[in-house]
Amino acid sequence: MLFFDMYAKCGCMEESSKCFKTMSIKNVVSWTSLIAGYGKNGLGLQAIKAFDEMEMEGFIPNKITFLGLLHACCRGGLVQEGWRSFNTTVHEYCLTPMMEHYTCMVDLLVSAGHLNDAWGFIERMPVKPDARLLTAFLSSCCFQKNVELARSVAERLLELEPQEAGAYMLLSNFFCIVGDLKGVANVRRLMLSRGIRKQKALTWIEINREIHSFESGDKSHPLSGKIHKCLQNLVEKLRNIGYVPNTSIVMQNVDEHIKEEIVLGHSEKLAITFGIISKPAGTQIMIIKNLRVCSDCHEFTRLISN
């Protein structure tokens, strides 16, 4: 089982599926791993098909199985299938959902643009939402620029985890995006009074069995000059197909070109660029990030992937 799980975690689902099929003995754990693997790689329909096959062969899914299936629906944007999976968990198999199941459902709904439905779902939950769920929902409120809902969720989140820097930064970034400078100042003052400090954003990439670490604006790497020159060329190519750096996420009161430099110097972009110049063309590039990826880096990565 270790081999097909390893392939799945590396994004090689075709090899993972082949390994799974060659297994002489399968159980609920192996089936769950396969379903989760499809989900992690955005293959929602394949995950649902695997779940159906699992049931047909007589295996009884558990809470973790349904969590993998819900995650697969979330990654695939399969709202109706996600609802069906959640209802099956509760009504057909009589399993009590974990907080992770609720979080997946909220992610699924907000990703599909159903922000109010997601909030209604949270309000009807038989358990109080935890910080992870509220943070995910607050991020969606910010993305969809729902000011009133963002304020309400932020208040509950800061009451729940008053020492979590990520919530403060998310709310501060949101106020900056919608032009509420007073809101930004209030959040900053609150962080200062509570002794909250922003965690430094870092991105790691492995090249030839050596781990390389990058932070925003990093110029300490031995190949820094080459990395920044390559990144500049990539950005110019992306501009030709419509890419515009999203400087609205920069909170500093500086000139527009400085904001653009800050956004283009994010650690994710530096790590990806280093991967491009260090690995053979056409090979997979994998990075690890300690914080949430900003909307601009999401768009940059999407365009680079295409």
C-alpha positions in Angstrom: 0.0 0.0 0.0 2.9 2.3 0.7 3.8 2.5 -3.0 0.5 3.6 -4.4 0.0 6.1 -1.5 3.5 7.5 -2.3 2.6 7.8 -6.0 -0.7 9.6 -5.1 1.1 12.1 -2.8 3.5 12.9 -5.7 0.6 13.6 -8.1 1.2 10.4 -10.1 -2.4 8.9 -9.9 -2.0 6.7 -13.0 0.9 4.9 -11.4 -1.0 4.9 -8.0 -4.0 3.3 -9.6 -1.9 0.6 -11.3 -0.3 -0.3 -8.0 -3.7 -0.4 -6.3 -5.1 -2.8 -8.9 -2.2 -5.2 -8.4 -2.8 -5.5 -4.6 -4.0 -9.0 -3.8 -5.6 -7.9 -0.5 -7.6 -4.7 -0.3 -9.4 -3.3 2.7 -11.1 -0.1 3.8 -7.8 1.6 4.5 -6.4 1.0 1.0 -9.7 2.0 -0.6 -9.8 5.2 1.5 -6.2 6.0 0.5 -7.1 5.7 -3.2 -10.1 7.9 -2.8 -8.1 10.5 -0.9 -5.4 10.4 -3.5 -7.8 11.2 -6.3 -9.2 14.0 -4.2 -5.8 15.5 -3.5 -5.1 15.6 -7.2 -8.4 17.2 -8.1 -9.9 14.1 -9.7 -13.3 14.2 -8.0 -15.2 12.0 -10.5 -12.6 9.3 -10.3 -12.8 9.5 -6.5 -16.6 9.0 -6.6 -16.2 6.1 -9.0 -13.7 4.5 -6.7 -16.1 5.0 -3.7 -18.9 3.3 -5.7 -16.6 0.4 -6.6 -15.6 0.1 -2.9 -19.3 -0.2 -1.8 -20.0 -2.7 -4.6 -17.2 -5.0 -3.4 -18.8 -5.0 0.1 -16.5 -2.7 2.0 -18.0 -0.4 4.6 -16.7 3.2 4.4 -15.7 5.0 7.6 -15.5 8.6 8.6 -12.1 9.0 7.0 -13.3 7.5 3.8 -16.1 10.1 3.6 -13.7 12.8 4.5 -11.6 11.9 1.5 -14.6 11.7 -0.7 -15.8 15.2 0.5 -12.4 16.6 -0.1 -12.5 15.2 -3.6 -15.9 16.8 -4.3 -14.5 20.1 -2.9 -11.4 20.0 -5.1 -13.6 19.1 -8.1 -16.3 21.7 -7.5 -18.9 18.9 -7.3 -21.6 20.6 -5.1 -24.5 18.1 -5.5 -22.2 15.1 -5.1 -20.7 16.7 -2.0 -24.2 17.1 -0.5 -25.0 13.6 -1.4 -21.8 12.3 0.3 -22.5 14.3 3.4 -26.0 13.1 3.7 -25.0 9.5 3.1 -22.5 9.9 5.9 -25.2 11.0 8.4 -28.3 9.3 7.3 -27.3 6.0 5.5 -24.2 5.0 7.6 -25.3 6.9 10.8 -21.8 8.4 11.3 -21.3 11.5 13.3 -19.4 14.0 11.2 -16.1 15.4 12.5 -15.2 19.1 12.3 -13.2 18.2 9.1 -16.4 17.1 7.4 -18.1 20.3 8.1 -15.0 22.3 7.0 -15.0 20.4 3.7 -18.7 21.2 3.1 -18.1 24.9 3.8 -15.1 24.9 1.4 -17.2 23.2 -1.2 -20.0 25.7 -1.0 -17.9 28.9 -0.9 -15.7 27.6 -3.7 -18.9 27.3 -5.8 -19.9 30.9 -4.9 -22.6 29.9 -2.4 -21.4 32.1 0.4 -24.8 32.6 2.1 -25.6 28.9 1.9 -22.2 28.2 3.6 -23.0 30.6 6.4 -26.4 29.1 6.9 -24.7 25.6 7.0 -22.3 26.9 9.7 -25.2 28.4 11.7 -27.1 25.1 11.6 -24.1 23.0 12.7 -24.8 21.0 15.9 -21.2 21.8 17.1 -19.4 25.1 17.3 -17.1 25.8 14.3 -13.4 25.7 15.1 -10.8 28.2 14.1 -9.8 26.4 10.9 -13.3 26.4 9.6 -13.9 30.1 10.4 -10.5 31.0 8.9 -11.4 29.3 5.6 -14.8 31.0 5.6 -13.3 34.4 6.4 -10.9 34.0 3.5 -13.8 33.3 1.2 -15.7 36.4 2.6 -12.6 38.5 1.8 -12.2 37.0 -1.7 -15.9 37.8 -2.5 -15.6 41.2 -0.7 -18.6 40.6 1.6 -17.7 43.2 4.2 -20.5 42.7 6.7 -20.1 38.9 6.8 -16.3 39.2 7.0 -16.6 41.5 10.1 -19.0 39.0 11.8 -16.9 36.0 11.1 -13.7 37.8 12.1 -15.2 38.8 15.5 -16.0 35.1 16.2 -12.6 34.0 15.0 -10.6 36.5 17.1 -12.7 35.5 20.2 -11.9 31.9 19.5 -8.2 32.3 18.9 -7.0 35.8 20.0 -3.3 34.9 19.6 -3.5 33.5 16.0 -1.7 36.0 13.8 -3.1 34.6 10.5 -6.6 35.8 11.3 -5.4 39.3 12.0 -3.4 39.5 8.8 -6.3 38.1 6.8 -8.7 40.7 8.1 -6.1 43.4 7.7 -5.5 42.4 4.1 -9.2 42.4 3.5 -9.7 45.9 4.8 -6.8 47.1 2.7 -8.4 45.5 -0.5 -11.8 47.2 0.1 -10.1 50.5 0.9 -11.0 50.6 4.6 -7.8 52.2 6.0 -9.4 52.8 9.4 -10.1 49.1 9.6 -6.5 48.3 8.7 -5.2 50.6 11.5 -7.6 49.2 14.0 -6.4 45.6 13.3 -2.8 46.7 13.5 -3.4 48.4 16.9 -5.2 45.3 18.2 -2.2 43.2 17.1 0.2 45.5 18.8 -1.8 45.6 22.1 -2.0 41.8 22.2 1.6 41.3 21.2 0.8 39.5 18.0 3.5 39.3 15.3 3.1 38.2 11.7 4.8 34.9 10.9 7.4 35.1 8.2 6.3 33.5 4.9 8.6 30.8 3.7 8.7 28.5 0.7 10.8 25.3 0.3 11.8 23.3 -2.8 13.9 20.2 -3.1 16.4 20.0 -5.9 18.8 17.1 -6.2 18.0 16.0 -2.6 18.9 19.4 -1.2 16.3 21.7 0.4 16.3 25.3 -0.6 14.4 27.9 1.4 13.1 31.3 0.1 11.4 34.2 1.8 9.7 37.2 0.1 12.2 39.5 -1.6 15.0 36.9 -1.0 18.4 37.7 -2.6 20.5 35.4 -0.4 20.5 32.4 -2.6 23.7 31.7 -4.6 21.7 31.8 -7.8 19.7 34.9 -6.8 20.7 36.9 -9.9 19.8 34.2 -12.3 16.5 33.5 -10.4 15.4 37.1 -10.5 16.4 37.5 -14.2 14.4 34.4 -15.1 11.5 35.6 -13.0 11.5 38.9 -14.8 11.4 37.2 -18.2 8.5 34.9 -17.0 6.5 37.9 -15.8 7.0 39.7 -19.2 5.7 36.6 -21.0 2.7 36.3 -18.7 1.9 40.0 -19.2 1.5 39.2 -22.9 -1.3 36.8 -22.0 -3.1 39.1 -19.6 -1.3 38.7 -16.3 -1.4 41.9 -14.1 0.2 41.7 -10.7 -2.4 42.2 -8.0 -0.9 45.0 -6.0 -4.1 45.5 -3.9 -2.9 42.8 -1.5 0.1 45.0 -0.5 -0.8 47.0 2.7 2.2 49.3 2.7 1.6 52.9 1.7 4.2 53.0 -1.1 4.3 53.8 -4.8 2.6 51.4 -7.2 5.9 50.2 -8.7 7.2 49.3 -5.3 4.0 47.4 -4.5 4.5 45.5 -7.8 8.1 44.6 -6.8 6.8 43.3 -3.4 4.2 41.1 -5.1 6.6 39.7 -7.7 9.1 38.9 -5.0 6.9 36.6 -3.1 8.7 33.4 -1.9 6.4 31.1 -4.0 7.4 32.8 -7.2 11.1 32.7 -6.3 10.9 29.0 -5.4 9.0 28.1 -8.6 11.4 30.1 -10.8 14.4 28.3 -9.1 12.7 25.0 -9.9 12.3 26.0 -13.6 15.9 26.8 -14.0 17.1 23.8 -12.0 15.0 21.0 -13.3 14.7 19.5 -16.9 11.9 20.9 -19.0 8.6 19.1 -18.5 9.3 17.7 -15.1 7.1 18.3 -12.1 7.9 21.2 -9.7 6.7 20.8 -6.1 7.0 23.5 -3.4 6.0 23.6 0.3 4.6 26.7 1.9 4.2 27.5 5.6 1.4 30.0 5.1 -1.6 30.5 2.8 -0.8 31.3 -0.8 -2.0 34.8 -1.9 -4.4 35.3 -4.7 -1.7 36.7 -7.0 0.6 33.7 -6.5 -2.4 31.4 -7.2 -2.9 33.2 -10.5 0.8 33.3 -11.3 1.1 29.5 -10.7 -2.0 28.8 -12.8 -0.6 30.7 -15.7 2.8 29.1 -15.4 1.3 25.7 -15.3 -0.6 26.3 -18.5 
